[in-house]
Amino acid sequence: MTSLIRIQGAATAPANPQAMSGRAETTGKVGRDLLERAVALALRAPSVHNTQPWRWRVRRTEVELHADPTRHLVDTDPGRRDLLISCGAALHHLRVAVAGLGAAVDVEYLPDPENEQHLATVRLVDGRPDPSAAALFGQLERRHSDRRPYSAQAVPAGRLAALVSRAARHGVLALPVIDPTVLHRVNEVLRSAAREQRRVPGCLAELLLWTHRYANAHDGVPRGAVPTRTGLWDQPHLQRFPAGTLAPCRGSGTSGGTDGGTLLLLATPRDDAAARLAAGEALSAVLLAATRAGLATAPLSQAVELPSTRTRLCAALRMPDEPQILIRIGVPLPGAAPLAPTPRRPLASVLLRP
Ligand SMILES: Cc1cc2nc3c(=O)[nH]c(=O)nc-3n(C[C@H](O)[C@H](O)[C@H](O)COP(=O)(O)O)c2cc1C
């Protein structure tokens, strides 16, 4: 799909006090500096196993987003779904950063049919920044995947509805999995996905590679981002990574406190590269908006990675749309300590020559 989407018409003040409002100011070196700052912020996007499978080419008034095939988890993610969702999340982070810095952009998706790695070109345009993206600017460095237990308090219905409409703006269905029977079935698929992946040597190798990085690595999932083994360890969302060093919060853990977290499924009408990029953008929008609302979040992709478990997930959900990713969302426990940021590669490592 090649479409041109104009993101304009702002009503709120941009996050940058020296905000730019027109082409004249966002051309040349000024535009390039702004785009480099925005890309640096976009690097905070979530990605599967924190692989950060993206590269960027920054020019004077535009930036290209490319997938990095050397960071593709070929056995865990044979269809490139996670890779494209990760890049879509980075693209949305970029939009939020550009809007927060006070500029407006057009996004051209999949602009080169001869090059499947070229995912988008983002161009500075005249106009005011997108207010709904700018409103999320402050969350780019606050959002983290939180795999700890959540409070027993359910996510308020109004908050959930707001997240559903955030996803809808990207043409993505966000479906809260509330019905206990369906939830039970989805949890069973998550468990069996973890079991099946353990039997695929390539998945195990990729898991080990990305959870046992060398000291001071700029990527991968650090042990400090995964909870220690507790009485709640059999929870489906904890089946992915080996136990880590993240302390369980007060009021949870071994005593088996109830977790009121909700699963939100992101699904699209089609299942092609454009749909997966859109799912990534919706993922980013939901995660940042949830963070803004004081909620804890963590993406969950195991159930959609292997074709066999994805088919079972479709059957469990009994819906016509294409499942892309699940998100666990909840109210943090009162004693929850702030999470440490996970590492990111430096800007220079992810820039392509202009
Ligand atoms: C496409 C995608 C799939 C992911 N799948 C999982 C998952 O199955 N389980 C999990 O705990 N985290 C998952 N994550 C979260 C990443 O591990 C996390 O984003 C990464 O380690 C960086 O940490 P941060 O989100 O705290 O910045 C996923 C993220 C993305 C974008």
Ligand as a Chemical Component Dictionary entry (heavy atoms), coordinates in Angstrom:
data_LIG
# 
_chem_comp.id                   LIG 
_chem_comp.type                 NON-POLYMER 
_chem_comp.pdbx_formal_charge   0 
_chem_comp.three_letter_code    LIG 
# 
loop_
_chem_comp_atom.comp_id 
_chem_comp_atom.atom_id 
_chem_comp_atom.alt_atom_id 
_chem_comp_atom.type_symbol 
_chem_comp_atom.charge 
_chem_comp_atom.model_Cartn_x 
_chem_comp_atom.model_Cartn_y 
_chem_comp_atom.model_Cartn_z 
_chem_comp_atom.pdbx_ordinal 
LIG C1  C1  C 0 6.367  -6.594  18.492 1  
LIG C2  C2  C 0 6.696  -6.708  19.963 2  
LIG C3  C3  C 0 6.556  -7.922  20.612 3  
LIG C4  C4  C 0 6.832  -8.037  21.995 4  
LIG N1  N1  N 0 6.581  -9.223  22.640 5  
LIG C5  C5  C 0 6.743  -9.304  23.981 6  
LIG C6  C6  C 0 6.372  -10.480 24.687 7  
LIG O1  O1  O 0 5.853  -11.437 24.106 8  
LIG N2  N2  N 0 6.581  -10.535 26.031 9  
LIG C7  C7  C 0 7.122  -9.468  26.717 10 
LIG O2  O2  O 0 7.260  -9.559  27.934 11 
LIG N3  N3  N 0 7.492  -8.328  26.061 12 
LIG C8  C8  C 0 7.301  -8.222  24.731 13 
LIG N4  N4  N 0 7.624  -7.064  24.051 14 
LIG C9  C9  C 0 8.228  -5.950  24.792 15 
LIG C10 C10 C 0 9.742  -5.857  24.512 16 
LIG O3  O3  O 0 10.420 -6.930  25.122 17 
LIG C11 C11 C 0 10.237 -4.493  25.018 18 
LIG O4  O4  O 0 9.619  -3.484  24.260 19 
LIG C12 C12 C 0 11.734 -4.321  24.905 20 
LIG O5  O5  O 0 12.396 -5.249  25.728 21 
LIG C13 C13 C 0 12.166 -2.901  25.311 22 
LIG O6  O6  O 0 11.773 -2.600  26.627 23 
LIG P1  P1  P 0 10.758 -1.414  26.954 24 
LIG O7  O7  O 0 9.450  -1.722  26.293 25 
LIG O8  O8  O 0 10.652 -1.407  28.460 26 
LIG O9  O9  O 0 11.330 -0.132  26.424 27 
LIG C14 C14 C 0 7.330  -6.914  22.700 28 
LIG C15 C15 C 0 7.479  -5.681  22.026 29 
LIG C16 C16 C 0 7.141  -5.582  20.691 30 
LIG C17 C17 C 0 7.230  -4.238  19.992 31 
# 
loop_
_chem_comp_bond.comp_id 
_chem_comp_bond.atom_id_1 
_chem_comp_bond.atom_id_2 
_chem_comp_bond.value_order 
_chem_comp_bond.pdbx_ordinal 
LIG C1  C2  SING 1  
LIG C2  C3  SING 2  
LIG C2  C16 DOUB 3  
LIG C3  C4  DOUB 4  
LIG C4  N1  SING 5  
LIG C4  C14 SING 6  
LIG N1  C5  DOUB 7  
LIG C5  C6  SING 8  
LIG C5  C8  SING 9  
LIG C6  O1  DOUB 10 
LIG C6  N2  SING 11 
LIG N2  C7  SING 12 
LIG C7  O2  DOUB 13 
LIG C7  N3  SING 14 
LIG N3  C8  DOUB 15 
LIG C8  N4  SING 16 
LIG N4  C9  SING 17 
LIG N4  C14 SING 18 
LIG C9  C10 SING 19 
LIG C10 O3  SING 20 
LIG C10 C11 SING 21 
LIG C11 O4  SING 22 
LIG C11 C12 SING 23 
LIG C12 O5  SING 24 
LIG C12 C13 SING 25 
LIG C13 O6  SING 26 
LIG O6  P1  SING 27 
LIG P1  O7  DOUB 28 
LIG P1  O8  SING 29 
LIG P1  O9  SING 30 
LIG C14 C15 DOUB 31 
LIG C15 C16 SING 32 
LIG C16 C17 SING 33 
# 
